[in-house]
Amino acid sequence: MKFLFKGMLCASLVISTAAVAKDVVKKPTQKAPIEVKQSGSDIEIFTSENSDGKITPKTIEEVFKKAGFTVSANRDMNGPFKKQFKSSGFDTYNLFTFYKPDAVLALAKKYPNVGLFAPMSMSIYTKKGEKTISISSLTAEAMAKIMKAPSDDKTLVALRALVKETLQKAMPKGTFSSPTYMPQEPKGELVTHFSMEMDEKDWEDELDELKMGLEGELAPNGFVIAGFNNLGDEFEEAKYEDFDFYEVYSICKLPVIYTIAKSRPEAGAFAPCSLYLSKKKDNKMMHIAFPSVYNWMSSMAIDNKEDIQVLETAQAGMKKILKALTE
């Protein structure tokens, strides 16, 4: 089969949104409006007093489920930290991935690269010995920047408002804050993208072959599949049949999150990374893309040499795997 490799970002479809966004993600019902826009930061941190330990990753998960979100994973990383690295600076550290199916569907109709944040990611953490619990997540503007979507996209803004409302329900005494650092100019591509030409009739077999190759290469190279979502099936159930397939892997590399979280526990807003594979009907090209580590460096102002090295090593490793599979 003939594969073509292209280094390009997914193009976004431009479709009017206001009415759809209003129906898909209802505005928060509380009296005080949720403030979505931030003063330049890509990440928000929500922190609550938790001396009695009643707020846990599990209680937070239940609130998100009640709000209509699908939770892909709620992984305890503290155990693996201690097992592999013999130490941890946290009493709790979970990576939480989630999405709202109707919002993803609405976004997919406008932006075929929605898989970059479907699911979205958060870190839930308590530093060792502290009596608070914190959750980090990306702002709507940060997601829009990476997706090449308008920063005021109605669906993204409404989705972000719902996430913040749900966080407040999960942690009623919590408060929002932004990191003290400011984002830097990115030193590389924000999205790593590959395109492959697929056979008109045998694309299903080619997809299976590529996925087998991908899954077979991840573990030997230190990557872990933290979750998997077949969005294409959900789109089809919703009578949206523009894609032959749309699948998303949540992928992480333990040394990366362990290293960065020591100084930037909010790094879970980018981890695990969502890597999507998609192909539109009547189109020979399959697209594969994921947010690159340059988002981490830029959004979290990372300048430590050790941190940069571990990030760039992971980026190079993933690109090597995908290049070999698509050539």
One Martini backbone bead per residue (centre of mass of N, CA, C, O) as a GRO file, in nm:
protein
  327
    1MET     BB    1   0.101   0.033   0.014
    2LYS     BB    2   0.042   0.384  -0.008
    3PHE     BB    3   0.241   0.627   0.159
    4LEU     BB    4   0.201   0.952   0.299
    5PHE     BB    5   0.404   1.222   0.422
    6LYS     BB    6   0.297   1.491   0.637
    7GLY     BB    7   0.371   1.827   0.758
    8MET     BB    8   0.068   1.904   0.907
    9LEU     BB    9  -0.216   2.063   0.982
   10CYS     BB   10  -0.523   2.055   1.057
   11ALA     BB   11  -0.806   2.149   0.916
   12SER     BB   12  -1.060   2.383   0.963
   13LEU     BB   13  -1.390   2.407   0.987
   14VAL     BB   14  -1.628   2.662   0.888
   15ILE     BB   15  -1.898   2.703   1.120
   16SER     BB   16  -2.168   2.789   1.253
   17THR     BB   17  -2.239   2.801   1.635
   18ALA     BB   18  -2.424   2.934   1.849
   19ALA     BB   19  -2.677   2.746   1.861
   20VAL     BB   20  -2.529   2.482   1.922
   21ALA     BB   21  -2.384   2.560   2.183
   22LYS     BB   22  -2.640   2.616   2.350
   23ASP     BB   23  -2.752   2.319   2.330
   24VAL     BB   24  -2.506   2.142   2.418
   25VAL     BB   25  -2.393   2.370   2.632
   26LYS     BB   26  -2.500   2.472   2.910
   27LYS     BB   27  -2.529   2.715   3.107
   28PRO     BB   28  -2.474   2.817   3.395
   29THR     BB   29  -2.703   2.840   3.688
   30GLN     BB   30  -2.567   3.028   3.845
   31LYS     BB   31  -2.552   3.349   3.943
   32ALA     BB   32  -2.260   3.355   3.898
   33PRO     BB   33  -2.057   3.391   3.654
   34ILE     BB   34  -1.840   3.229   3.464
   35GLU     BB   35  -1.500   3.269   3.432
   36VAL     BB   36  -1.298   3.208   3.146
   37LYS     BB   37  -1.108   3.420   3.107
   38GLN     BB   38  -0.762   3.498   3.105
   39SER     BB   39  -0.434   3.639   3.192
   40GLY     BB   40  -0.263   3.445   2.964
   41SER     BB   41  -0.320   3.171   3.069
   42ASP     BB   42  -0.344   2.814   2.997
   43ILE     BB   43  -0.382   2.760   3.312
   44GLU     BB   44  -0.586   2.616   3.568
   45ILE     BB   45  -0.631   2.626   3.930
   46PHE     BB   46  -0.807   2.413   4.162
   47THR     BB   47  -0.858   2.484   4.515
   48SER     BB   48  -0.894   2.287   4.824
   49GLU     BB   49  -0.986   2.217   5.117
   50ASN     BB   50  -0.881   1.871   5.277
   51SER     BB   51  -0.843   1.761   5.583
   52ASP     BB   52  -1.066   1.513   5.570
   53GLY     BB   53  -1.052   1.363   5.276
   54LYS     BB   54  -1.334   1.371   5.106
   55ILE     BB   55  -1.175   1.456   4.865
   56THR     BB   56  -1.159   1.272   4.561
   57PRO     BB   57  -1.120   1.135   4.259
   58LYS     BB   58  -1.393   0.985   4.285
   59THR     BB   59  -1.583   1.222   4.359
   60ILE     BB   60  -1.516   1.384   4.107
   61GLU     BB   61  -1.611   1.180   3.898
   62GLU     BB   62  -1.912   1.171   3.979
   63VAL     BB   63  -1.975   1.467   3.908
   64PHE     BB   64  -1.904   1.447   3.605
   65LYS     BB   65  -2.111   1.232   3.534
   66LYS     BB   66  -2.365   1.399   3.624
   67ALA     BB   67  -2.287   1.629   3.396
   68GLY     BB   68  -2.225   1.434   3.121
   69PHE     BB   69  -1.958   1.296   3.141
   70THR     BB   70  -1.692   1.116   3.006
   71VAL     BB   71  -1.482   0.880   3.164
   72SER     BB   72  -1.186   0.737   3.066
   73ALA     BB   73  -0.989   0.827   3.315
   74ASN     BB   74  -0.851   0.752   3.668
   75ARG     BB   75  -0.521   0.771   3.738
   76ASP     BB   76  -0.291   0.640   3.941
   77MET     BB   77   0.053   0.770   3.976
   78ASN     BB   78   0.186   0.727   4.257
   79GLY     BB   79   0.250   0.432   4.249
   80PRO     BB   80   0.439   0.433   3.997
   81PHE     BB   81   0.637   0.634   4.109
   82LYS     BB   82   0.735   0.457   4.351
   83LYS     BB   83   0.811   0.203   4.189
   84GLN     BB   84   1.014   0.338   3.972
   85PHE     BB   85   1.146   0.597   4.167
   86LYS     BB   86   1.111   0.568   4.497
   87SER     BB   87   0.931   0.839   4.471
   88SER     BB   88   0.727   1.119   4.613
   89GLY     BB   89   0.558   1.451   4.630
   90PHE     BB   90   0.288   1.279   4.685
   91ASP     BB   91  -0.032   1.166   4.795
   92THR     BB   92  -0.167   1.273   4.521
   93TYR     BB   93  -0.185   1.141   4.165
   94ASN     BB   94  -0.398   1.219   3.894
   95LEU     BB   95  -0.523   1.115   3.577
   96PHE     BB   96  -0.780   1.296   3.394
   97THR     BB   97  -1.022   1.178   3.153
   98PHE     BB   98  -1.253   1.374   2.939
   99TYR     BB   99  -1.595   1.406   2.796
  100LYS     BB  100  -1.850   1.559   2.582
  101PRO     BB  101  -2.025   1.423   2.337
  102ASP     BB  102  -2.195   1.665   2.221
  103ALA     BB  103  -1.957   1.864   2.200
  104VAL     BB  104  -1.775   1.695   2.016
  105LEU     BB  105  -1.970   1.681   1.782
  106ALA     BB  106  -1.992   1.986   1.731
  107LEU     BB  107  -1.683   2.023   1.683
  108ALA     BB  108  -1.642   1.816   1.447
  109LYS     BB  109  -1.808   1.987   1.237
  110LYS     BB  110  -1.568   2.214   1.246
  111TYR     BB  111  -1.323   2.025   1.382
  112PRO     BB  112  -1.130   1.752   1.290
  113ASN     BB  113  -0.919   1.807   1.553
  114VAL     BB  114  -1.074   1.734   1.827
  115GLY     BB  115  -0.888   1.490   1.929
  116LEU     BB  116  -0.685   1.665   2.096
  117PHE     BB  117  -0.963   1.705   2.315
  118ALA     BB  118  -1.075   1.380   2.289
  119PRO     BB  119  -0.981   1.398   2.554
  120MET     BB  120  -0.943   1.563   2.829
  121SER     BB  121  -0.716   1.704   3.082
  122MET     BB  122  -0.619   1.621   3.429
  123SER     BB  123  -0.495   1.709   3.748
  124ILE     BB  124  -0.485   1.534   4.068
  125TYR     BB  125  -0.359   1.696   4.374
  126THR     BB  126  -0.135   1.621   4.660
  127LYS     BB  127   0.090   1.730   4.849
  128LYS     BB  128   0.304   1.643   5.069
  129GLY     BB  129   0.133   1.717   5.376
  130GLU     BB  130  -0.115   1.838   5.264
  131LYS     BB  131  -0.472   1.993   5.293
  132THR     BB  132  -0.504   1.985   4.980
  133ILE     BB  133  -0.677   2.013   4.657
  134SER     BB  134  -0.594   1.982   4.304
  135ILE     BB  135  -0.682   2.124   3.971
  136SER     BB  136  -0.589   2.091   3.632
  137SER     BB  137  -0.652   2.308   3.338
  138LEU     BB  138  -0.754   2.416   3.038
  139THR     BB  139  -0.822   2.664   2.852
  140ALA     BB  140  -1.001   2.766   2.586
  141GLU     BB  141  -0.769   2.925   2.452
  142ALA     BB  142  -0.563   2.696   2.443
  143MET     BB  143  -0.726   2.500   2.269
  144ALA     BB  144  -0.772   2.693   2.030
  145LYS     BB  145  -0.476   2.735   1.957
  146ILE     BB  146  -0.414   2.434   1.887
  147MET     BB  147  -0.673   2.398   1.684
  148LYS     BB  148  -0.731   2.662   1.519
  149ALA     BB  149  -0.942   2.828   1.674
  150PRO     BB  150  -1.149   3.036   1.787
  151SER     BB  151  -1.138   3.191   2.098
  152ASP     BB  152  -1.480   3.240   2.076
  153ASP     BB  153  -1.594   2.974   2.070
  154LYS     BB  154  -1.895   2.874   2.183
  155THR     BB  155  -1.845   2.576   2.258
  156LEU     BB  156  -1.580   2.605   2.416
  157VAL     BB  157  -1.675   2.813   2.623
  158ALA     BB  158  -1.914   2.644   2.735
  159LEU     BB  159  -1.746   2.401   2.818
  160ARG     BB  160  -1.563   2.545   3.017
  161ALA     BB  161  -1.789   2.643   3.204
  162LEU     BB  162  -1.883   2.355   3.282
  163VAL     BB  163  -1.622   2.261   3.409
  164LYS     BB  164  -1.616   2.480   3.631
  165GLU     BB  165  -1.887   2.412   3.758
  166THR     BB  166  -1.812   2.117   3.830
  167LEU     BB  167  -1.577   2.182   4.015
  168GLN     BB  168  -1.753   2.340   4.222
  169LYS     BB  169  -1.923   2.092   4.299
  170ALA     BB  170  -1.681   1.908   4.391
  171MET     BB  171  -1.550   2.200   4.524
  172PRO     BB  172  -1.709   2.439   4.698
  173LYS     BB  173  -1.429   2.577   4.837
  174GLY     BB  174  -1.302   2.658   4.584
  175THR     BB  175  -1.029   2.807   4.387
  176PHE     BB  176  -0.907   3.010   4.141
  177SER     BB  177  -0.593   2.991   3.950
  178SER     BB  178  -0.282   3.108   3.835
  179PRO     BB  179   0.007   3.094   3.735
  180THR     BB  180   0.294   3.290   3.772
  181TYR     BB  181   0.357   3.226   3.503
  182MET     BB  182   0.423   3.275   3.155
  183PRO     BB  183   0.392   3.224   2.849
  184GLN     BB  184   0.575   3.114   2.580
  185GLU     BB  185   0.729   3.085   2.303
  186PRO     BB  186   0.730   2.853   2.080
  187LYS     BB  187   0.989   2.606   1.961
  188GLY     BB  188   0.745   2.461   1.811
  189GLU     BB  189   0.516   2.254   1.728
  190LEU     BB  190   0.187   2.208   1.854
  191VAL     BB  191   0.144   1.998   1.614
  192THR     BB  192   0.157   1.658   1.529
  193HIS     BB  193   0.159   1.548   1.179
  194PHE     BB  194  -0.004   1.289   0.983
  195SER     BB  195  -0.028   1.153   0.645
  196MET     BB  196  -0.235   0.898   0.474
  197GLU     BB  197  -0.276   0.680   0.220
  198MET     BB  198  -0.567   0.496   0.132
  199ASP     BB  199  -0.742   0.243   0.042
  200GLU     BB  200  -1.057   0.236  -0.081
  201LYS     BB  201  -1.115  -0.080   0.018
  202ASP     BB  202  -0.862  -0.145   0.251
  203TRP     BB  203  -0.868   0.048   0.509
  204GLU     BB  204  -0.933  -0.143   0.742
  205ASP     BB  205  -0.676  -0.315   0.725
  206GLU     BB  206  -0.479  -0.077   0.749
  207LEU     BB  207  -0.570   0.016   1.025
  208ASP     BB  208  -0.511  -0.244   1.180
  209GLU     BB  209  -0.210  -0.251   1.112
  210LEU     BB  210  -0.133   0.020   1.239
  211LYS     BB  211  -0.236  -0.035   1.529
  212MET     BB  212  -0.056  -0.275   1.582
  213GLY     BB  213   0.207  -0.122   1.543
  214LEU     BB  214   0.164   0.095   1.756
  215GLU     BB  215   0.113  -0.090   2.006
  216GLY     BB  216   0.390  -0.247   1.967
  217GLU     BB  217   0.579   0.024   2.009
  218LEU     BB  218   0.519   0.168   2.276
  219ALA     BB  219   0.630  -0.003   2.512
  220PRO     BB  220   0.936  -0.032   2.415
  221ASN     BB  221   0.932   0.311   2.432
  222GLY     BB  222   0.767   0.388   2.717
  223PHE     BB  223   0.468   0.370   2.648
  224VAL     BB  224   0.122   0.441   2.747
  225ILE     BB  225  -0.204   0.324   2.744
  226ALA     BB  226  -0.461   0.514   2.911
  227GLY     BB  227  -0.660   0.513   2.652
  228PHE     BB  228  -0.984   0.465   2.463
  229ASN     BB  229  -1.167   0.618   2.177
  230ASN     BB  230  -1.465   0.570   1.974
  231LEU     BB  231  -1.601   0.829   1.809
  232GLY     BB  232  -1.725   0.709   1.551
  233ASP     BB  233  -1.954   0.554   1.691
  234GLU     BB  234  -2.087   0.803   1.817
  235PHE     BB  235  -2.144   0.952   1.556
  236GLU     BB  236  -2.322   0.732   1.427
  237GLU     BB  237  -2.542   0.732   1.650
  238ALA     BB  238  -2.584   1.057   1.578
  239LYS     BB  239  -2.587   1.075   1.252
  240TYR     BB  240  -2.269   1.117   1.199
  241GLU     BB  241  -2.113   1.033   0.864
  242ASP     BB  242  -1.817   1.165   0.774
  243PHE     BB  243  -1.674   0.912   0.897
  244ASP     BB  244  -1.506   0.614   0.895
  245PHE     BB  245  -1.306   0.722   1.129
  246TYR     BB  246  -1.259   0.785   1.502
  247GLU     BB  247  -0.963   0.771   1.699
  248VAL     BB  248  -0.846   0.764   2.052
  249TYR     BB  249  -0.544   0.804   2.219
  250SER     BB  250  -0.406   0.768   2.545
  251ILE     BB  251  -0.076   0.901   2.609
  252CYS     BB  252   0.208   0.801   2.812
  253LYS     BB  253   0.514   0.896   3.005
  254LEU     BB  254   0.632   0.856   3.308
  255PRO     BB  255   0.899   1.030   3.312
  256VAL     BB  256   0.758   1.289   3.230
  257ILE     BB  257   0.546   1.339   3.456
  258TYR     BB  258   0.742   1.308   3.691
  259THR     BB  259   0.942   1.534   3.622
  260ILE     BB  260   0.743   1.778   3.580
  261ALA     BB  261   0.567   1.754   3.848
  262LYS     BB  262   0.777   1.854   4.055
  263SER     BB  263   0.732   2.169   3.937
  264ARG     BB  264   0.450   2.083   3.752
  265PRO     BB  265   0.158   1.953   3.849
  266GLU     BB  266  -0.017   2.087   3.607
  267ALA     BB  267   0.068   1.892   3.362
  268GLY     BB  268  -0.208   1.723   3.343
  269ALA     BB  269  -0.337   1.912   3.122
  270PHE     BB  270  -0.145   1.726   2.902
  271ALA     BB  271  -0.215   1.453   3.065
  272PRO     BB  272  -0.265   1.268   2.853
  273CYS     BB  273  -0.217   1.222   2.523
  274SER     BB  274  -0.394   1.297   2.228
  275LEU     BB  275  -0.431   1.047   1.970
  276TYR     BB  276  -0.541   1.068   1.637
  277LEU     BB  277  -0.760   0.885   1.405
  278SER     BB  278  -0.863   0.985   1.067
  279LYS     BB  279  -1.146   0.949   0.822
  280LYS     BB  280  -1.301   1.055   0.555
  281LYS     BB  281  -1.530   1.036   0.344
  282ASP     BB  282  -1.418   1.039   0.026
  283ASN     BB  283  -1.115   0.996   0.151
  284LYS     BB  284  -0.777   0.887   0.144
  285MET     BB  285  -0.703   1.042   0.404
  286MET     BB  286  -0.514   1.001   0.688
  287HIS     BB  287  -0.513   1.125   1.028
  288ILE     BB  288  -0.241   1.218   1.251
  289ALA     BB  289  -0.251   1.352   1.595
  290PHE     BB  290  -0.065   1.566   1.836
  291PRO     BB  291   0.032   1.726   2.103
  292SER     BB  292   0.307   1.877   2.167
  293VAL     BB  293   0.572   1.956   2.389
  294TYR     BB  294   0.567   2.267   2.325
  295ASN     BB  295   0.329   2.323   2.510
  296TRP     BB  296   0.464   2.273   2.776
  297MET     BB  297   0.693   2.481   2.748
  298SER     BB  298   0.513   2.727   2.694
  299SER     BB  299   0.276   2.715   2.913
  300MET     BB  300   0.512   2.640   3.158
  301ALA     BB  301   0.789   2.771   3.130
  302ILE     BB  302   1.018   2.572   3.033
  303ASP     BB  303   1.396   2.572   3.123
  304ASN     BB  304   1.484   2.305   3.210
  305LYS     BB  305   1.701   2.078   3.087
  306GLU     BB  306   1.579   1.812   3.190
  307ASP     BB  307   1.290   1.866   3.100
  308ILE     BB  308   1.346   1.911   2.800
  309GLN     BB  309   1.476   1.637   2.741
  310VAL     BB  310   1.234   1.452   2.817
  311LEU     BB  311   1.042   1.577   2.611
  312GLU     BB  312   1.209   1.549   2.343
  313THR     BB  313   1.238   1.242   2.361
  314ALA     BB  314   0.938   1.179   2.337
  315GLN     BB  315   0.886   1.321   2.070
  316ALA     BB  316   1.092   1.160   1.900
  317GLY     BB  317   0.972   0.879   1.957
  318MET     BB  318   0.690   0.924   1.832
  319LYS     BB  319   0.782   1.014   1.550
  320LYS     BB  320   0.933   0.755   1.480
  321ILE     BB  321   0.694   0.564   1.489
  322LEU     BB  322   0.509   0.711   1.279
  323LYS     BB  323   0.704   0.719   1.044
  324ALA     BB  324   0.740   0.411   1.012
  325LEU     BB  325   0.422   0.358   0.965
  326THR     BB  326   0.392   0.586   0.708
  327GLU     BB  327   0.618   0.500   0.478
   0.00000   0.00000   0.00000
